[in-house]
Amino acid sequence: PAGAGGHSSLQVFRIHKAPDAAPGTPATSFPVELSPAHVTWVKDIPSAMCEFKNSILVGMGAEQGLAMFGWGKNRLLRQQTLPNFPSRITAIQVQDDTICCSTAEHSVIIVRHHVFDQNSGRAAALQSVHSIRSCFFFVARDPTPRYLSAMCFVDSRTIAVADRFGNISILRIPISLVTDCEDALINDEMLE
């Protein structure tokens, strides 16, 4: 729901057994109750969500882009963002460290999450200069605009997509593209 200033919220609920549930009834069977745990306000309407490394990836509009939230005691904690997508993110799929974002008008955008090796001297230098331990970076974008209705990973480098006109496409990420992007990131070329 929209709040003050046009902001939206991410709401977290706890699942409890209903008080009238029979003793020994598992929590996964009915009846259950939802009780509000906390609310986190965000600047845009969340349009896609996905679990990622014990956090939540949230896709929003073009300006807010992709955000990763961690679990906090009183609210969700924004850990990282990747703003400036071409249009609203409508779906998110994850395979290992590769994140596939479907957008409203521009097909598929591939993003990677890179965690710096804490034992390397290069990581220590990056953390002291940029205060980061991990980051998102763009890897690829489908050049053909498609209005997607479905997508899924076939393997770690292959994505199957379907658009609302009945077309099915298979998109493949070249392995050299992923390694070149990670090498540039480690060499600090993408952080400047």
C-alpha positions in Angstrom: 0.0 0.0 0.0 1.1 3.6 -0.7 1.9 5.6 2.3 2.9 9.2 3.0 4.7 10.9 0.2 3.7 8.2 -2.3 6.0 5.7 -0.8 5.2 2.0 -0.8 6.0 -0.7 1.8 7.3 -4.2 2.2 5.3 -5.9 4.9 6.6 -9.0 6.8 4.2 -11.3 8.6 4.7 -14.2 11.1 2.7 -17.4 10.6 1.2 -18.9 13.8 -1.1 -21.8 14.5 -4.6 -20.6 15.2 -5.6 -20.7 18.9 -8.3 -23.2 18.1 -6.0 -25.6 16.2 -5.9 -29.1 17.6 -2.8 -30.0 19.7 -0.1 -31.6 17.5 -1.4 -30.0 14.3 1.6 -29.0 12.1 2.1 -25.3 11.4 1.9 -25.9 7.7 -1.7 -27.2 7.8 -4.8 -25.0 8.4 -5.9 -23.2 10.4 -3.1 -20.7 10.7 -3.0 -17.0 11.5 -0.8 -14.2 10.1 0.4 -11.5 12.4 2.2 -8.4 11.2 5.9 -8.4 12.2 7.1 -5.1 10.7 6.9 -2.7 7.7 9.7 -1.3 5.6 9.0 1.8 3.5 10.5 2.0 0.0 10.5 4.8 -2.6 8.8 2.8 -5.4 6.2 0.1 -5.8 7.7 -3.4 -5.5 6.8 -5.3 -8.6 9.0 -8.5 -8.2 10.6 -10.4 -5.3 12.9 -13.4 -5.1 14.9 -15.1 -2.3 18.7 -14.7 -2.8 21.4 -15.8 -0.3 19.2 -15.5 2.8 18.1 -12.1 1.7 15.3 -10.7 -0.5 15.8 -9.2 -4.0 13.1 -6.6 -4.8 12.5 -5.3 -8.3 11.0 -1.8 -8.6 10.7 0.9 -11.2 13.4 2.1 -13.5 14.9 4.7 -11.1 15.0 2.4 -8.0 15.9 -0.7 -10.0 17.0 -3.8 -8.0 17.5 -3.8 -4.3 18.7 -6.4 -1.9 17.2 -6.4 1.7 18.4 -8.4 4.7 16.4 -9.4 7.7 16.4 -6.9 10.6 14.7 -7.0 14.0 12.4 -4.0 13.4 12.5 -3.7 9.6 14.1 -5.1 6.4 17.6 -3.6 5.9 18.6 -2.3 2.5 22.0 -3.9 1.8 22.7 -3.1 -1.9 21.0 -1.5 -4.8 21.5 -1.4 -8.6 19.5 1.6 -9.9 18.8 2.9 -13.4 17.1 0.0 -15.2 15.6 0.8 -18.6 12.1 0.1 -17.3 10.2 -1.5 -14.4 11.4 -4.9 -13.2 8.5 -7.4 -13.6 10.1 -10.7 -12.6 13.4 -12.0 -11.0 15.0 -15.4 -11.4 18.2 -16.5 -9.7 20.8 -19.2 -10.6 23.8 -19.2 -8.4 25.2 -15.7 -8.5 23.5 -14.8 -11.8 20.3 -12.8 -11.5 17.9 -12.5 -14.5 15.6 -9.5 -14.4 12.6 -9.3 -16.8 11.6 -5.7 -17.5 8.3 -4.3 -18.6 9.5 -3.2 -22.1 13.1 -4.2 -22.6 13.2 -8.0 -22.3 15.9 -9.5 -20.1 18.8 -7.9 -18.2 21.4 -10.2 -16.6 23.0 -9.1 -13.4 25.8 -10.8 -11.3 26.5 -10.5 -7.6 30.2 -10.5 -6.8 31.5 -11.0 -3.3 35.1 -9.9 -2.8 37.5 -12.5 -1.4 38.1 -11.2 2.2 41.6 -12.8 2.3 43.1 -10.9 -0.8 45.0 -7.7 -0.4 43.0 -6.3 -3.3 39.7 -6.8 -1.4 41.1 -5.0 1.6 42.2 -2.0 -0.5 38.7 -1.9 -2.2 36.9 -2.0 1.1 39.1 0.9 2.6 38.5 3.1 -0.5 34.9 2.1 -1.5 33.5 0.6 1.8 32.1 -2.4 -0.1 32.3 -6.2 0.4 30.1 -7.2 -2.5 28.3 -5.5 -5.4 25.9 -6.1 -8.3 27.0 -5.4 -11.8 25.3 -5.6 -15.2 26.5 -8.4 -17.4 24.2 -8.5 -20.5 21.0 -7.2 -21.9 18.8 -8.7 -24.6 19.0 -6.3 -27.6 15.5 -7.3 -28.9 12.7 -5.6 -27.0 10.1 -8.2 -25.8 7.1 -7.9 -23.6 7.8 -11.0 -21.5 5.1 -13.2 -19.9 7.5 -15.9 -18.6 11.2 -16.7 -18.2 13.3 -19.4 -16.5 16.9 -20.6 -16.4 17.7 -23.7 -18.4 21.2 -23.8 -17.0 23.6 -21.2 -15.5 24.1 -19.5 -18.9 20.9 -20.2 -20.8 17.5 -18.5 -20.3 14.2 -19.4 -21.9 11.7 -16.6 -22.3 8.2 -16.3 -23.7 6.5 -13.1 -24.7 2.8 -12.1 -24.7 2.6 -12.7 -28.5 3.3 -16.4 -28.2 7.0 -16.3 -29.2 9.6 -18.4 -27.3 13.3 -17.5 -27.3 16.4 -19.1 -25.9 19.0 -16.6 -24.8 22.6 -17.6 -24.0 25.2 -15.7 -22.1 28.8 -16.1 -23.5 31.2 -17.4 -20.8 33.8 -14.9 -21.9 31.4 -12.0 -21.1 31.0 -13.2 -17.5 34.7 -13.6 -16.9 35.6 -10.3 -18.6 33.1 -8.4 -16.4 34.4 -10.1 -13.2 38.0 -9.4 -14.2 37.2 -5.7 -14.8 35.4 -5.5 -11.5 38.3 -7.1 -9.6 40.8 -4.7 -11.3 38.7 -1.8 -10.0 37.7 -0.6 -13.5 34.0 -0.8 -12.8 34.1 1.0 -9.5 35.5 4.3 -10.6 
